[in-house]
C-alpha cells in the first residue's frame, strides 16, 4: 500500500513538474519564424520569436519595409529619392527623415576620418561597372576616366540645412557604407516595439543586428566568411547577445587584371581600391559602425584602423592581404571557438 502511494506521489510530481517545465519553456523559448529573401540587391534573413505569437506577421511587415527603402536608397533606380538627389543639379532638395539620418551619419563619419570614409564616391561605382550584378560590366577604367570622376568626389561638397540637402560640384552620394546598418536598426526597432522581450536577428547583406538573445539568454553564433573560401566557409565565429556585426571585404565585387585584384571599396583620393586587407569584421553597439568602420579600415590600413577602433570603442577581426589575422583586445569578449 505504501509503495503504491509513493508511486502515485512520484507520478503526480512528474506530471506537475512537466506542466511547470512546459509553461516555463513556452515562456522562455517561443518558436522562431525565419524568412529569407533578396532585397536591395543583397541576401536578407530575419529570424524572430515573440511570446505574443505574431512572429510571422511582424517579419512579413519587416520585409515589406524594403519596398520603402528601395524607393529611398537605391541610387540606380530612376525616381528613387537618392537618385533624384544625385541628379538635382546643385539645387536644395527636401529629403525624408530616413535619408537625412543616413546622410548625416555618413557626413559625420567622413569628417571624423578626414575624408578617408567618403560617401560622395558615387560616380566611381558605375565607372567600374560595380553598380550592376552583371559581372561582364565590371572593368578597369582608364586613368583618365578615374581622374575625371575624382573631380566630382569630396564630402565637403555636401550641404545640409535642416531637412534639405544640396550637392555641389556634381557629386553623387553612395550610402552603402552606412545604409545596411541603419536598416538593421530600424527593423530591430519594429521587432522590439512589438515585444520588448522578443528575440532574434536581422541579417541584411551580412550586416547582422541582434533583436534579443537566443531563447532569451543565449548568444547567437555568427560565422565570419573566409574571404578566400566559398560563402559557407567560416574562418571564425562571434557570439552576440546584442549589438551589430558587419564585414567589409575584397571578395564580392571585384576583378583581377594582370594578377591584381580591384574591388568595390574605393580610396576617395585615388579612385582605386587598396591592398591592405582581404576583409575587416566589426562588432559594435552602434549600427552605423558595423559597416562604416570596415569600409574606413579597408581604405586606411592597419595603423589608422587601430587608432580609430580605440576612439570608437569597436572590436575588429581583420585579415590582411598576406592572410594574417589581426584583432584587438575588445574582440576577445565576442570570440567563439566551437
C-alpha positions as CSV (number, residue, x, y, z in Angstrom):
1,X,0.0,0.0,0.0
2,X,2.8,2.4,0.9
3,X,4.7,1.5,-2.2
4,X,1.6,2.3,-4.3
5,X,1.2,5.7,-2.6
6,X,4.9,6.5,-3.3
7,X,4.5,5.6,-6.9
8,X,1.4,7.7,-7.3
9,X,3.1,10.6,-5.5
10,X,6.1,10.4,-7.7
11,X,3.9,10.1,-10.8
12,X,1.9,13.2,-9.7
13,X,5.1,15.2,-9.1
14,X,6.4,14.2,-12.5
15,X,3.2,15.4,-14.2
16,X,3.1,18.7,-12.2
17,X,6.8,19.1,-12.9
18,X,6.3,18.5,-16.6
19,X,3.5,21.0,-16.8
20,X,5.6,23.7,-15.0
21,X,8.5,23.0,-17.2
22,X,6.3,23.2,-20.3
23,X,4.9,26.5,-19.2
24,X,8.4,27.8,-18.4
25,X,9.9,26.7,-21.7
26,X,7.0,28.1,-23.6
27,X,7.6,31.4,-22.0
28,X,11.4,31.4,-22.4
29,X,11.7,29.7,-25.8
30,X,9.0,30.7,-28.2
31,X,9.1,29.4,-31.7
32,X,11.3,31.2,-34.2
33,X,9.9,32.3,-37.5
34,X,12.6,32.7,-40.2
35,X,12.3,34.2,-43.6
36,X,14.8,34.6,-46.4
37,X,14.8,36.9,-49.4
38,X,16.7,39.1,-51.7
39,X,16.2,42.8,-51.1
40,X,18.2,45.9,-52.2
41,X,20.2,43.5,-54.3
42,X,21.5,41.5,-51.4
43,X,20.6,38.5,-49.3
44,X,18.3,39.1,-46.3
45,X,17.5,36.8,-43.4
46,X,15.3,37.6,-40.4
47,X,14.6,35.2,-37.5
48,X,12.1,36.3,-34.9
49,X,10.4,34.9,-31.8
50,X,7.8,36.6,-29.5
51,X,5.5,35.4,-26.8
52,X,2.8,37.4,-28.4
53,X,2.5,34.7,-31.1
54,X,2.6,37.1,-34.1
55,X,6.2,36.5,-35.3
56,X,5.3,35.8,-38.9
57,X,3.1,38.9,-39.1
58,X,5.9,41.1,-37.8
59,X,8.6,39.5,-40.0
60,X,6.4,40.0,-43.1
61,X,5.9,43.6,-42.2
62,X,9.7,44.0,-41.8
63,X,10.2,42.6,-45.3
64,X,7.5,44.9,-46.7
65,X,9.7,47.8,-45.4
66,X,12.3,47.0,-48.0
67,X,10.0,48.4,-50.7
68,X,10.2,51.8,-49.0
69,X,14.0,51.5,-48.5
70,X,14.4,50.7,-52.2
71,X,12.5,53.9,-53.1
72,X,14.7,55.8,-50.8
73,X,18.3,54.5,-51.0
74,X,18.8,52.8,-54.4
75,X,20.9,55.3,-56.4
76,X,20.4,53.5,-59.7
77,X,16.6,53.3,-59.9
78,X,15.3,56.4,-61.6
79,X,12.8,58.1,-59.4
80,X,14.2,56.9,-56.1
81,X,14.9,59.6,-53.5
82,X,18.6,59.2,-53.7
83,X,18.6,59.0,-57.5
84,X,16.7,62.3,-57.6
85,X,19.1,63.9,-55.1
86,X,22.1,62.8,-57.1
87,X,20.6,64.3,-60.3
88,X,19.4,67.6,-58.6
89,X,22.0,69.8,-60.3
90,X,23.1,71.6,-57.2
91,X,19.6,72.6,-56.0
92,X,18.3,72.3,-52.5
93,X,16.2,69.1,-52.1
94,X,13.9,68.2,-49.2
95,X,14.7,64.7,-48.1
96,X,12.9,62.1,-45.9
97,X,13.9,61.5,-42.3
98,X,15.4,58.1,-43.3
99,X,17.6,59.5,-46.0
100,X,18.6,62.6,-43.9
101,X,19.7,60.4,-41.0
102,X,22.0,58.2,-43.1
103,X,23.4,61.2,-44.9
104,X,24.2,63.0,-41.6
105,X,25.7,59.8,-40.2
106,X,27.9,59.4,-43.3
107,X,28.9,63.0,-43.2
108,X,29.8,62.9,-39.5
109,X,32.0,59.8,-40.1
110,X,33.6,61.4,-43.2
111,X,34.5,64.4,-41.0
112,X,35.8,62.2,-38.2
113,X,38.0,60.3,-40.7
114,X,39.1,63.4,-42.5
115,X,37.5,62.1,-45.7
116,X,39.0,58.6,-45.7
117,X,35.5,57.4,-45.5
118,X,33.6,59.4,-48.1
119,X,30.0,58.9,-49.2
120,X,30.5,61.0,-52.3
121,X,32.3,58.3,-54.4
122,X,29.1,57.7,-56.2
123,X,30.4,58.4,-59.7
124,X,33.2,55.9,-59.3
125,X,30.8,53.0,-58.8
126,X,29.3,53.0,-62.3
127,X,32.6,53.9,-63.8
128,X,33.9,50.5,-62.7
129,X,30.6,48.8,-63.5
130,X,30.0,47.8,-59.9
131,X,26.6,49.3,-59.9
132,X,25.2,46.2,-61.6
133,X,25.2,42.4,-60.8
134,X,26.3,41.7,-64.4
135,X,29.9,40.7,-63.9
136,X,30.6,41.3,-67.6
137,X,30.1,45.0,-66.9
138,X,32.9,45.1,-64.3
139,X,36.1,46.5,-65.8
140,X,39.2,48.6,-65.2
141,X,38.6,52.2,-66.2
142,X,41.4,54.2,-67.8
143,X,43.5,56.5,-65.6
144,X,42.0,59.5,-67.4
145,X,38.4,58.3,-66.6
146,X,39.3,57.9,-63.0
147,X,40.9,61.4,-62.8
148,X,37.8,62.9,-64.4
149,X,35.5,61.2,-61.8
150,X,37.6,62.3,-58.9
151,X,36.8,65.9,-59.8
152,X,33.3,65.1,-58.5
153,X,34.3,63.5,-55.2
154,X,34.6,65.2,-51.9
155,X,32.3,65.2,-48.8
156,X,32.7,68.9,-48.3
157,X,30.5,69.3,-51.4
158,X,27.5,68.2,-49.4
159,X,25.5,70.9,-47.6
160,X,22.7,70.2,-45.1
161,X,20.1,72.8,-43.9
162,X,17.5,71.3,-41.6
163,X,15.7,68.7,-43.8
164,X,17.2,69.9,-47.1
165,X,20.4,68.7,-48.8
166,X,22.4,70.3,-51.6
167,X,25.1,68.5,-53.7
168,X,27.7,70.7,-55.2
169,X,30.3,70.1,-57.9
170,X,28.3,67.2,-59.5
171,X,29.0,64.8,-56.6
172,X,26.9,61.7,-56.3
173,X,26.2,60.0,-52.9
174,X,26.7,56.3,-52.3
175,X,25.4,55.4,-48.9
176,X,26.2,51.7,-48.8
177,X,28.8,52.2,-46.1
178,X,26.0,53.1,-43.6
179,X,22.7,52.0,-45.2
180,X,22.6,48.4,-44.2
181,X,23.4,49.0,-40.6
182,X,20.7,51.7,-40.5
183,X,18.1,49.4,-42.0
184,X,19.1,46.7,-39.4
185,X,18.5,49.2,-36.7
186,X,15.0,50.3,-38.0
187,X,13.8,46.7,-38.4
188,X,15.1,45.7,-34.9
189,X,13.1,48.7,-33.6
190,X,10.0,47.4,-35.2
191,X,10.5,44.0,-33.5
192,X,11.1,45.5,-30.1
193,X,8.2,47.8,-30.4
194,X,6.0,44.7,-30.9
195,X,7.5,43.0,-27.9
196,X,10.4,44.4,-25.8
197,X,11.2,40.9,-24.7
198,X,11.3,39.4,-28.2
199,X,14.3,37.6,-29.6
200,X,16.0,37.0,-33.0
201,X,18.3,38.7,-35.5
202,X,18.2,40.7,-38.8
203,X,20.8,40.0,-41.4
204,X,20.9,42.4,-44.3
205,X,23.7,41.5,-46.7
206,X,25.9,40.1,-43.9
207,X,25.3,43.0,-41.6
208,X,23.7,41.3,-38.6
209,X,21.8,43.1,-35.8
210,X,20.5,41.3,-32.7
211,X,16.9,41.8,-31.6
212,X,17.4,39.8,-28.5
213,X,19.4,36.8,-27.1
214,X,18.6,33.4,-28.5
215,X,15.9,31.7,-26.3
216,X,16.1,34.7,-24.1
217,X,19.5,34.1,-22.5
218,X,21.9,32.5,-25.1
219,X,24.2,34.2,-27.6
220,X,23.7,34.0,-31.4
221,X,26.7,32.4,-33.1
222,X,27.6,34.1,-36.3
223,X,30.2,32.9,-38.8
224,X,32.8,35.2,-40.5
225,X,33.3,34.2,-44.1
226,X,36.7,33.1,-45.2
227,X,37.5,35.8,-47.8
228,X,39.3,33.3,-50.0
229,X,36.8,30.5,-49.4
230,X,33.2,29.8,-50.5
231,X,30.2,31.7,-49.0
232,X,29.6,28.9,-46.5
233,X,33.2,28.6,-45.3
234,X,33.6,30.4,-42.0
235,X,37.1,31.3,-40.8
236,X,36.0,32.5,-37.3
237,X,32.9,33.0,-35.2
238,X,31.4,35.6,-32.9
239,X,28.9,35.3,-30.1
240,X,26.4,38.1,-29.7
241,X,23.7,38.8,-27.1
242,X,23.1,42.3,-28.6
243,X,24.7,44.8,-30.9
244,X,25.8,44.5,-34.6
245,X,28.4,42.7,-36.6
246,X,29.4,43.5,-40.2
247,X,32.1,42.6,-42.6
248,X,33.7,44.6,-45.5
249,X,35.9,42.7,-47.9
250,X,37.5,42.5,-51.3
251,X,35.8,39.3,-52.4
252,X,32.3,40.2,-53.5
253,X,32.5,42.7,-56.4
254,X,36.0,42.5,-57.8
255,X,38.0,42.0,-61.0
256,X,41.5,40.7,-61.4
257,X,43.6,42.4,-64.1
258,X,47.2,41.3,-64.7
259,X,47.2,39.4,-61.4
260,X,46.0,42.4,-59.4
261,X,42.6,42.5,-57.6
262,X,40.4,45.6,-57.8
263,X,37.3,45.7,-55.8
264,X,34.3,48.0,-55.0
265,X,35.6,49.9,-51.9
266,X,37.4,52.9,-53.3
267,X,40.0,55.2,-51.9
268,X,38.4,58.7,-52.5
269,X,41.9,60.1,-53.1
270,X,42.9,57.7,-55.8
271,X,39.8,56.2,-57.2
272,X,41.2,52.7,-56.8
273,X,40.8,50.1,-54.1
274,X,43.7,49.5,-51.7
275,X,45.6,46.3,-50.8
276,X,45.6,46.4,-47.0
277,X,43.0,43.8,-46.1
278,X,41.1,40.9,-47.5
279,X,38.3,41.6,-45.0
280,X,37.5,43.6,-41.8
281,X,34.8,42.4,-39.4
282,X,33.5,44.9,-36.9
283,X,31.4,44.4,-33.7
284,X,29.8,47.5,-32.3
285,X,26.9,48.6,-30.2
286,X,26.1,51.2,-32.8
287,X,24.7,50.0,-36.2
288,X,26.3,52.8,-38.2
289,X,29.8,51.5,-37.4
290,X,29.0,47.8,-38.3
291,X,29.9,48.6,-41.9
292,X,31.3,52.2,-41.8
293,X,34.3,51.2,-39.7
294,X,35.1,48.3,-42.1
295,X,34.9,50.5,-45.1
296,X,37.2,53.0,-43.5
297,X,39.7,50.3,-42.5
298,X,39.8,48.8,-46.0
299,X,40.8,52.2,-47.3
300,X,43.0,53.5,-44.4
301,X,45.1,50.4,-43.4
302,X,46.2,48.9,-40.1
303,X,47.6,51.8,-38.2
304,X,44.7,54.1,-38.8
305,X,42.3,51.2,-38.1
306,X,43.8,50.6,-34.7
307,X,43.7,54.3,-33.7
308,X,40.1,54.7,-34.9
309,X,38.9,51.5,-33.1
310,X,40.3,52.8,-29.8
311,X,38.5,56.1,-30.4
312,X,35.2,54.5,-31.3
313,X,35.3,51.5,-28.9
314,X,34.7,48.9,-31.5
315,X,36.0,45.3,-31.8
316,X,37.6,44.2,-35.1
317,X,38.9,41.0,-36.7
318,X,40.9,41.7,-39.8
319,X,42.6,39.5,-42.4
320,X,45.4,41.3,-44.2
321,X,46.5,40.6,-47.8
322,X,49.0,38.1,-46.6
323,X,46.2,36.1,-44.9
324,X,47.3,37.1,-41.4
325,X,44.7,37.7,-38.7
326,X,44.8,41.0,-36.8
327,X,42.3,41.6,-33.9
328,X,42.2,43.9,-31.0
329,X,41.7,43.2,-27.3
330,X,37.9,44.1,-27.4
331,X,37.4,41.2,-29.8
332,X,38.0,38.6,-27.1
333,X,34.7,39.2,-25.4
334,X,32.9,38.3,-28.7
335,X,35.1,35.4,-29.9
336,X,33.5,32.0,-30.1
337,X,35.5,28.8,-30.5
338,X,33.5,25.8,-31.5
